């Protein structure tokens, strides 16, 4: 405002919003996450910065173990890459065929 100038701020852990490299860096960043989920046999869908994961098996124990291992790896990946996960947006659903 007027002649006021803010002090420069150096951000070391991000890409400026609206930069031409932003989408490329984001794609490269989440590519590792896709490989990680595939390793656990987890299906996934990305939409912008949202992620949905899914898996199926006849055994609920196998499903539980698979998802817990994958979620622990996602947590580790996010901590390593300084990404915060909004845990208030996490939801889970379970579907079962009628016997």
PAZAPA-4460 file (N, C-alpha, C; in steps of 0.05 Angstrom, whole numbers, plus 32768, in hexadecimal, padded with zeros to 4 digits):
% residues 99
    n_x    n_y    n_z   ca_x   ca_y   ca_z    c_x    c_y    c_z   seq   type   mol
   8011   7FE9   8000   8000   8000   8000   8012   8019   8000     1      X     A
   800D   802A   7FEF   801E   8042   7FED   803A   803A   7FE5     2      X     A
   804D   8043   7FF5   8069   803D   7FEF   8073   8025   7FFF     3      X     A
   8062   8017   800D   806A   8000   801E   8072   7FE9   800C     4      X     A
   8088   7FDC   8012   8091   7FC4   8005   8096   7FAF   801A     5      X     A
   808B   7F97   8015   8090   7F81   8028   80AC   7F77   8024     6      X     A
   80B6   7F69   8039   80D1   7F5D   8038   80D0   7F44   8027     7      X     A
   80E5   7F3F   8019   80E6   7F26   8009   80E4   7F0D   801B     8      X     A
   80D8   7EF8   8011   80D5   7EE0   8020   80DD   7EC9   800E     9      X     A
   80F0   7EB9   8018   80FA   7EA3   8008   80ED   7E89   8011    10      X     A
   80DE   7E7D   8000   80D0   7E64   8006   80E1   7E4D   7FFA    11      X     A
   80E9   7E3A   800A   80FB   7E25   8000   80EE   7E0B   7FFB    12      X     A
   80D4   7E08   8002   80C7   7DEE   7FFF   80AE   7DEF   7FED    13      X     A
   80AE   7E00   7FD9   8096   7E01   7FC9   809D   7E0C   7FAD    14      X     A
   8088   7E0C   7F9C   808A   7E17   7F81   8076   7E2E   7F81    15      X     A
   807E   7E46   7F77   806B   7E5C   7F76   8051   7E55   7F68    16      X     A
   803B   7E5C   7F74   8021   7E57   7F67   801F   7E66   7F4D    17      X     A
   8016   7E57   7F38   8013   7E63   7F1E   802C   7E61   7F0D    18      X     A
   8041   7E54   7F17   8059   7E51   7F07   8055   7E3C   7EF2    19      X     A
   8064   7E3E   7EDC   8061   7E2B   7EC6   806C   7E10   7ECE    20      X     A
   807E   7E0F   7EE2   8089   7DF5   7EEB   8078   7DE7   7F00    21      X     A
   8065   7DF5   7F0C   8055   7DEA   7F21   8047   7DD0   7F19    22      X     A
   8039   7DCE   7F03   802C   7DB5   7EFC   8040   7D9E   7EF7    23      X     A
   8056   7DA5   7EEB   806B   7D90   7EE5   8076   7D86   7EFF    24      X     A
   807D   7D97   7F12   8087   7D8F   7F2C   8072   7D7E   7F3B    25      X     A
   8059   7D87   7F3A   8044   7D78   7F48   8041   7D5C   7F3C    26      X     A
   8041   7D5A   7F22   803F   7D40   7F15   8056   7D2D   7F1D    27      X     A
   806E   7D38   7F1D   8086   7D28   7F24   8084   7D20   7F42    28      X     A
   807A   7D32   7F52   8078   7D2E   7F6F   8065   7D17   7F75    29      X     A
   804D   7D17   7F68   803A   7D02   7F6F   803F   7CE8   7F5F    30      X     A
   8051   7CE8   7F4C   8057   7CD0   7F3D   8062   7CBB   7F50    31      X     A
   8072   7CC4   7F63   807D   7CB1   7F77   8067   7CA5   7F87    32      X     A
   8053   7CB5   7F8E   803D   7CAC   7F9E   802D   7C97   7F8F    33      X     A
   8029   7C9A   7F75   801B   7C87   7F65   802B   7C6C   7F65    34      X     A
   8045   7C6D   7F62   8055   7C55   7F63   8053   7C47   7F7E    35      X     A
   8053   7C57   7F93   8051   7C4C   7FAE   8037   7C3D   7FB1    36      X     A
   8021   7C48   7FA9   8007   7C3B   7FAC   8005   7C22   7F9B    37      X     A
   8010   7C23   7F83   8010   7C0C   7F72   801F   7BF5   7F7F    38      X     A
   8035   7BFB   7F8C   8045   7BE6   7F9A   8034   7BD7   7FAE    39      X     A
   8021   7BE4   7FBB   8011   7BD7   7FCF   7FF7   7BCB   7FC3    40      X     A
   7FF4   7BCC   7FA9   7FDC   7BC1   7F9D   7FC3   7BD3   7FA2    41      X     A
   7FC8   7BEC   7FA6   7FB2   7BFF   7FAB   7FAB   7C0E   7F92    42      X     A
   7F91   7C0E   7F8C   7F87   7C1F   7F75   7F84   7C3B   7F7F    43      X     A
   7F86   7C4E   7F6C   7F85   7C6A   7F74   7F7A   7C7B   7F5D    44      X     A
   7F70   7C92   7F65   7F68   7CA7   7F52   7F71   7CC2   7F5E    45      X     A
   7F7E   7CD2   7F4D   7F85   7CED   7F55   7F72   7D00   7F48    46      X     A
   7F6A   7D14   7F56   7F5B   7D2A   7F4A   7F66   7D44   7F57    47      X     A
   7F75   7D53   7F47   7F83   7D6B   7F50   7F94   7D62   7F68    48      X     A
   7F90   7D6D   7F7F   7FA1   7D65   7F96   7F92   7D52   7FA9    49      X     A
   7F7D   7D45   7F9F   7F6E   7D31   7FAF   7F76   7D15   7FA6    50      X     A
   7F74   7D02   7FB8   7F7C   7CE6   7FB2   7F67   7CD4   7FBD    51      X     A
   7F5E   7CC1   7FAD   7F4C   7CAC   7FB7   7F5A   7C91   7FB3    52      X     A
   7F5B   7C80   7FC7   7F67   7C66   7FC4   7F53   7C50   7FC9    53      X     A
   7F57   7C39   7FBD   7F44   7C23   7FC0   7F53   7C09   7FBC    54      X     A
   7F48   7BF4   7FC8   7F53   7BD9   7FC4   7F3D   7BC5   7FC9    55      X     A
   7F41   7BAC   7FC1   7F2D   7B98   7FC5   7F3B   7B7D   7FCB    56      X     A
   7F2D   7B6D   7FDB   7F37   7B52   7FE1   7F21   7B43   7FEF    57      X     A
   7F22   7B29   7FEF   7F0E   7B19   7FFD   7F11   7B1B   801B    58      X     A
   7F29   7B22   8024   7F30   7B23   8041   7F31   7B3F   804B    59      X     A
   7F21   7B46   805F   7F22   7B60   806B   7F3D   7B65   8078    60      X     A
   7F49   7B50   8082   7F64   7B54   808E   7F79   7B5C   807A    61      X     A
   7F77   7B51   8062   7F8A   7B58   804D   7F85   7B75   8044    62      X     A
   7F6C   7B7D   8041   7F65   7B98   803A   7F70   7BAB   8050    63      X     A
   7F6B   7BA5   8069   7F73   7BB6   807F   7F92   7BB9   807F    64      X     A
   7FA0   7BA3   807D   7FBD   7BA4   807D   7FC8   7BB4   8065    65      X     A
   7FBD   7BAF   804E   7FC6   7BBD   8035   7FC2   7BDB   8038    66      X     A
   7FAA   7BE3   8040   7FA5   7BFF   8043   7FB5   7C0C   8059    67      X     A
   7FB9   7BFF   806F   7FC9   7C0A   8085   7FE6   7C0E   807C    68      X     A
   7FF1   7BFA   806E   800D   7BFD   8064   800F   7C14   8050    69      X     A
   7FFC   7C16   803E   7FFC   7C2B   802A   7FF9   7C47   8037    70      X     A
   7FE7   7C49   804A   7FE3   7C63   8058   7FFB   7C6B   8068    71      X     A
   8009   7C57   8075   8021   7C5D   8084   8037   7C68   8070    72      X     A
   8038   7C5C   8059   804C   7C65   8045   8045   7C80   803A    73      X     A
   802B   7C86   8036   8023   7CA1   802E   802B   7CB5   8043    74      X     A
   8026   7CAE   805C   802D   7CC0   8072   804B   7CC5   8072    75      X     A
   805B   7CB0   806F   8078   7CB3   806F   8081   7CC5   8057    76      X     A
   8075   7CC0   8040   807B   7CCF   8028   8075   7CED   802C    77      X     A
   805D   7CF2   8038   8055   7D0E   803C   8067   7D1C   8050    78      X     A
   806F   7D0E   8065   8081   7D1B   8079   809C   7D21   806C    79      X     A
   80A7   7D0E   805D   80C1   7D11   804F   80C0   7D29   803C    80      X     A
   80A9   7D2D   802F   80A7   7D42   801B   809A   7D5B   8025    81      X     A
   8097   7D5D   803F   808B   7D75   804C   806F   7D7C   8042    82      X     A
   805F   7D67   803E   8044   7D6B   8035   8031   7D65   804C    83      X     A
   801F   7D77   8052   800C   7D71   8068   7FF3   7D65   805C    84      X     A
   7FE9   7D51   806A   7FD0   7D43   8061   7FBA   7D4D   8073    85      X     A
   7FA4   7D56   8067   7F8D   7D5F   8076   7F7D   7D47   8080    86      X     A
   7F84   7D3E   8098   7F77   7D25   80A2   7F59   7D29   80A7    87      X     A
   7F4F   7D41   80A9   7F32   7D45   80AD   7F23   7D3E   8093    88      X     A
   7F31   7D3C   807D   7F23   7D35   8063   7F25   7D17   805D    89      X     A
   7F32   7D08   806E   7F34   7CEB   8069   7F1B   7CDD   806F    90      X     A
   7F11   7CCC   805D   7EF9   7CBC   8061   7EFF   7CA0   8058    91      X     A
   7EF1   7C8C   8064   7EF4   7C70   805C   7ED8   7C64   8057    92      X     A
   7ED6   7C52   8044   7EBE   7C44   803F   7EC4   7C27   803A    93      X     A
   7EB3   7C15   8043   7EB7   7BF9   803F   7E9E   7BEE   8031    94      X     A
   7EA2   7BDE   801C   7E8C   7BD2   800E   7E90   7BB4   800F    95      X     A
   7E79   7BA5   8012   7E7B   7B88   8013   7E63   7B7D   8002    96      X     A
   7E69   7B67   7FF4   7E54   7B5A   7FE5   7E42   7B4B   7FF8    97      X     A
   7E28   7B4A   7FF1   7E16   7B39   8001   7E1D   7B1C   7FFD    98      X     A
   7E1C   7B0D   8012   7E23   7AF0   8011   7E0A   7ADF   800D    99      X     A
***
